[in-house]
Amino acid sequence: MVGTPLSSHQGGPALSRVAVPMAHGEARPIRVEFADDRSLARAGLRALLDGVSDLELVGATVEDVTSLPEDSEYRADVLVLDLSLPASTSIATILRLRERSPHTQIVVLTAADDPLFTQRVLTAGAAGVVAKGTVERELADAVHAVARGETYLSAGVAAQLEVLHRSLAEDRLTAREVEVLRLIAFGHTSVEIARSLRLSPRTVETHRGRIHKKLGLATRADLVAYALRRGLLRT
């Protein structure tokens, strides 16, 4: 089964997407960059898209992306980001790009078998998630989908995410509440969580109260134990 473009990822907030602008009634080439410090990997990704007539391919390194000056705007329409990067670097990179260059749509490539991490990536603002095992046949479709303003998930990624959402639905937690719960369990304060998720501390406290009520748990230690049972503390 191949991946499917989605209007928004299931279980999370619908993200606003901006398609590639039209010029004189015709779409200009989609500018695609690859963020990977391994030159061989970049060459391989370029080869997958080489010859696709409506794509303009350029190269980048992770440092190019993470070291943007404060007043700069990223130039790509679609950034293909390899999530072999550490989790904190990956999420921080996505958040920074979404803030600095909202028109750049991000497709992440991941070998991680972790639907919660996929949810974190989508919540941070990625428009597409492609499993590395299917990248050969799916990358072009994913790039075109996110450039049209859609969200794209590989079929296996979407299936894992659906299992997670069904599991969490048993306790009536929302995706955002799961994010807050996870960060609470890691020991972050409400102010730190607010900064990480781009929320107000008051909103975080509201989520925190709802989590305690829905789960019937009184203490942070209880929340940590629950998060461990659910496998929410993987990085």
NORNOR-V553586 format. One record per helix or strand of 3 or more residues. SS is the DSSP state (H for helix, E for strand). FROM is the first residue (numbers start at 1). LEN is the number of residues. If there is no record, write none. Layout:
SS&FROM&LEN + SS&FROM&LEN
This chain:
E&4&3 + E&30&6 + H&39&11 + E&55&6 + H&62&5 + E&78&5 + H&87&14 + E&105&6 + H&115&10 + E&128&4 + H&132&16 + E&151&3 + H&155&15 + H&175&11 + H&190&8 + H&201&15 + H&220&11
